[in-house]
Amino acid sequence: MKRTELFTKTSKTAPADEVAKNAQLLIRAGFIHKEMSGVYAYLPLGLRVLEKIKNIVREEMNAFGSQEIMMTVLQSSELWEKTDRWDSEKVDIWFKTELSNGGKLGLAPTHEEPIVAAVRNYLNSYKDLPFSVYQIQTKFRNELRAKSGLLRGREFIMKDMYSFARNQAEHEEIYEHVAKSYEKIYERLGIGDITVRTKADGGVFTRQFSDEYQMLSDTGEDTIYIDQEKGLAINREILTDKNLEKVGLKRESLVEKRAIEVGNIFPLESKYTDALDVYYSDQNGEQKQIIMGCYGIGVSRLMGAIAEVFSDDCGLVWPENIAPFQVCLIQIGEDEDVKLAAKKLYQDLQDRKIEVLWDDRDSARPGEKFADADLMGIPHRVVISAKTLDQNRIEYKSRQSDTTEMLTVENLFVKLGKQSITR
């Protein structure tokens, strides 16, 4: 993409009512547009990041063997009344409305009930199990406080997966396989070294523990206690000697940290299948309960969390796998030789499948172009000018470094090919 063709612009300021660091940076860099508190539109650069996160999540869910579906956002009240989750006194995050004929509708905050209702026609025999399905879809929750940017939205993108098993042992095997898939996702996103599996309260879903995936951050809303040697943590909400013993942690080995939740997995037992009368027949023809699990990753929340943590005084610092572009090519000067050299390198980068944003603006000063590249967080900056052409070199700078190098074009391609995800 050429910068002159990008309709968005950077800004030195964010909306006065935006207090979250992640949203301030993403708005200033032109990645998102704030519609209202807790509701954001994704502009071209932001959508590129969002889609890359989605694709990593999708690839790992597919590799696990889960099947992608897409459920409806609009939900009728009848289904949710069966599980006692329609009543706003019990679930206070619903957005509700009415049809012109009087029927009641809600915007789905989650999809346990609809998933069970949808698969009931395909679940009869033990031979139909186990399986899992997932979707990546917009969710709506009427959050009372939506002041954390993408970390706590009223409208947001989530991957929610649901597994169906014949018994507890089969469920636990699936559960642990998904946990490993989550670890792969976080590694590919560039946050594996700062994301820890955390035992937490199962809430209304289960008497068992749930598992949160918490990304370490001084600005996080959650307090967790980590055993760094085991790579396991426990949420402050359940920090008791009894629970520590259950999960195999010792209080004296724990370190207190602040963190942002970037995923969770829950055992659901048979809560929803029982409530909706969905069972299977075993080898003897006996009716048996179906054991479920649910597995969530807030895709847009992840984007906000990474922006919150991977940033500095100059702007965003994207991990390479999800950056909107790998390279920001900056053209300095309007000499014909400079333009031709920049155009050639732009094409050469694309030919090598290296995503590049070419800052070809005539009106912008060099300092403005450098500042914009830093604010956008593009991992690699390459400069072509009359000075670099005189040396038959290009100027290279990593977003994570304060130093610049003079490289040949061939050495640039070698460097880009060898770059790995680092924090």
N, C-alpha and C positions, 0 to 999 in steps of 0.2 A: 504494500500500500504506500502511496505517496502522501506526504503530510498535507500537501495542497488539496488533496481530494478528501481528506478527513473533515467532516463538517464540525466536529467538536473542537473545543479549544481548552487550553489549560487556564487556570485561574489562581491568583494569589490568595483568594479568600474562599471560604465555604459559607453556607447559610448560617446566619447568626444563631439560629436555634439548634444547630447540629453540634452536639457535644462529644460524640464518639469519634475517636481518632481514626478508625477505619473508614467511616463514612466521610469525614473531612478530607482525607487524602484521596479517596476514590472519586469524590465530587470534584475536587480541585484538579485532578489529573484527567478528568473528562471520561471516567469509566461508568459512572452511574448518574442518574438524575433523581432528585428527591421529589416525589409526588406529594407526600405527607408523612407524618411521623410513622415510622415503621414500614413504609411502602416506597420502593425504589424501582425505577426503570433502568434497564441495562443498555447502555450505549455501545457503539461498535467495539471499543477496546474492552469494556467490561464483559460483553457477551462472548468475546473470544476466550477470556479467562474462564468464564462460567462453563462454556462448552468443553474446554479442556479438562476441567475438573469432572464434569459429567462423564466424559469419555473414559477417564481412568477408572471411575467408579463402575461404569457399565462393563468395561472389559474384565474387571476382576469378578463381578457378579456373574457374567457369562462364563468365565473360566471355572467358577465354582459349579456351574451347571444350573443356575437359576434361570427362569424364563421371564422375559420382560413383557409386561402388559401395560395398559393405561386405563385406570378407573375414572369414573366421572367425579368432578368436583361437586356438582349439585347432588344433594342427598335428601331423600324424603324422611320424614320423622318416624314413620312406622318401624323401620328396621332398627333404628337406634333406641327406640323405646323398649324393644325386647331385651336389650342389655342394660337398660336403665342409664343410658348415657345421653339422652336427649334433654333431660331436665337441666336447665341452666343453673339451678341451685347446686347441682352435683358436678357438672362440667361447665365452668364459667367462661369458656373461651370461644363459644359458638358465635358465628355470624349467622343470623337467621332472617328469613323473609317469608312472604306469603305469595302464592300464585293468585292470579286474578279470580280463579274459581274457589279460592279459599284454602287450598292445600298448603301445608307448611313445608318449607325447604330450609336447608342449612348448607353452608360452604364447608366441606369436609376438613376437619383439622387433622385427621388421621383416617386409616382405612381398614381397621380390623374387621368390623362388621360387614362392610361391602365385599371384602375379599372372601370371607366365609360364605356369604350368600351367593356369590358368583360361582364358586367352585362346588357347591353342594350337588349339582347335577353330574359331576364327574367323579365324585367320591362315593364308591359303593363297597368295593372289595378291598381287602388287604393288598391286593396286587396293584392298586392305584396309588399306593404310598411307598416311600416318602417322595415329596417333591417340594419345590419352593417357587414362588413368583415374586417379582419386584417391579417397581415403577419409579420413574424420576418425574416428579410432577409438582405443580404449584399447590401449596397448602395455605389455609387461612386460619389464623388464631387471633382472637380479640384480646390481645395482650393489654393489660392495664398500664404497663410502663414499657414503652417502646423507644428508649433513648440510647440504645447501644448500637445504632447503625444496623449493619447486616447481621449482627450477633443476636438480635431479638426482634424479628419482624412480625408484622401482622399479615403480610403476604410474603411467602418465601418458597424456595425450591428445595424439595427433600427427596432423597432416595429412601423408600420404605420397602422392605422385603419381609415376606411371611413364609414360614416353613410349616409343613404338615407332616407329622410322624406317627408311627403306629404305637410307640411306647416311649417311656422316659429315656431309656438307654439310647434309642435311635435318635431322639431329639437332642440329647447331649452330644452325640457324635456330630450332628449337623451344626450345632451351636459352636463347637470348638473349631470346626472347619471354617465357619463364617468369621470367627475371631481371627484366624490366620489370614483370611482374605482382607480383613480390615487392616491388619498390620502391613500387608503388601500395598494397599491403597495409600496409607500414610507415608510409606517409604517413597513411593512414586511421586507423591505430592511434594516431597522434600521436607516433611515434618516428622519423619519417623523417629528421629533421635530426641525429639522433645514432646512426643505423644506417648502417654502411658495408660495401660488398661487399669481401670479403677473400679473396685467393688463399691456398689451403691445400693440404695434401697430399691426393692422391687415395686414399691408403691401399691397401687390398686391392682396391678397386673398379676402379682405372684407373691407367695410367701418366701420365695427364694431371693437371693441377691440378683440384681441386674449388673451389667457391666457398662460403665461409661468409658469413653476414650477421651482423655483430658490432655489438651495441649498446654504446656507450661507457658504462663504469661503473667507478668506482674499486674496486669490490668484485668485479669480474669475474675469472674464473679464467684467461682467455686474455690473452696479451700480443700486441698487433698493432702494426704500423708503418704509419702513414697518410701518404699524399701528399694533403694537404688540398685542394690545387688540383685534382687529378685526381679526388678523391673515391674513391680506391681504396687498399686496404691489402694487406699481406702478413702472414701469421701468422709468429710468431717461429720456429716449428718448421721452416720452409723458408727462412729468411732467409739466403740465400747470394748472392754476386755473380752466379753463373750464373742463379739463379732470378729475381733482380731484372731482369736483362737480358731474360729470357724474357717477363716480364709488363710490361716497359716502365717500370720504376720506377728511380729513382736514390737511393742510400743517403743522400746529403746533403739530399734533399728530404723525408725521412721523420721523423715524430714518433712517439715511443713512447706507447702508450695501453693501459690495461686495458679489457677488454670482456667482454660476455656473449654467447655465440652464441645467436641467435634464429632461425636458419634455415640450411639448407645445400642445395646442388644438386651432383649428382655425374654425370659421364659414366660410364656402365657399360660402354660398348663392347658387345661381344656375349658377355660373360662368362656370363650366366645363360641366354640363349637357346641358346647353343651347348651348355652343360652339360645342358640339358633337351631338346635336339634339336628346337628350334623354328626353322623357317626359312620363307622365302617364295619363290615362283617369280616371276622377272622376266618381261619381255615375250617373251623367247626361250625361256621354260620352264626356265631354269637356276635351280638352288637357290642362294639368297643368304642371307647373314647378316643378322640384324635388330639394329640399333643401338639401345640403350636409354639412358635417363637416369632418374635418380630425384631427387625434389625434396621435401625435408622441412621442415616447420615444427612445432615443439613448441608446441601451442596452450596447454597448461597451463604449460609453461615460459615462454611469453610473458607469461602472467598474473603469474607470479612475478617475471620480470625487470622488468616495468613497476612492480610493487609495490616492488621493490628500489630502483629509480632515482627513481620519482615519489613521493617521500615526504619528510616533514620531521619535526621534533621532535613535532608534534601528531598525525601519522598519515599516512594514504594521501592521495595527490593524483592522482586518476584523470584521464587525458585524457577529454574529454567523450564521445567516440564509444563508449567502453566502460565508462563509469561505471555502476554498478547503477541509479542514478536521476540525472536531471539536477538536480533540485531537492530540497533538504531543507526542508520547511515546518515551522517551529517555532511552536507555540502556547504563549504565556506567559500564565498566568492562567486562572481558571475562570469569569470573567464570561460571561454568556450572549451578550453582544454579540461577545466575542472568539471564542467557539466558533462562532457563526454566520458570522463573517467568515472564519475559518480554513476552515470547511467549504465556503463559497462559492468561496474561492480554490483550494482543493483540487480542486473540481469543474471550475472554469474552466481550470486547468492541464491536467487530463485531457482536457477537450474540445478543447484545442489540441494534443493528442498529445504533451504534455510529461510525461515520467515523473517522478513525485513521490512521495517518502516523507514522510508527515505524522506528525511526532512529536507525538502527541496524548496522551502520558502525563500523568496527573494527579500521579503520585508523584515524578516527576523534577524536580529543580531546574533553573532556567535554565542555570546553568553546566554542569550535567551534560549537558543537551541540546546545548549548543554544543560541548562536548568530544567527544561522540559523533559529531556531524556532521563535525567535523574528522577524527576517527579513521577514519571510514568513507570519507572522501575525496570526498564528493559535491560536484560543481563549484560549485553555487550554493546559498546559504543565505538563506532568507526568514523573517522573524520578524513575527508579528502579536501585538500586546499592547494593553492599554488605552491605553498611551502612544502607540503608532503610530496607533490608531484616532482619538485626539483630534486628530491632525494630518492625518487622512485620507490616511495614507501607510502603506507597509510598509517594514521595515528590510531592506536587501539587503547581502550580502557575498559576494564571490567567494572560493572556497577558496584561490586563489592570491594574495589581497590581504589586507593587514592593516587596511584601511579599510572602513568601512560607509557606506552611502548611504541616504537616505530618498527613496523613489520612490513615484509613483502606481502603481496596478496596471497601467495602460496602458503606462507607461514600463518596467515590469518585463518585460512581454511583448515590447516592442521590444528590450530589452537581451538577453533570452534568444534572440530570433530572430537577433540579430547576432553572438552568440558564436561564435567559431571555435576550433579546436583549437590550444592553445598549450602550451608546455612550462612 
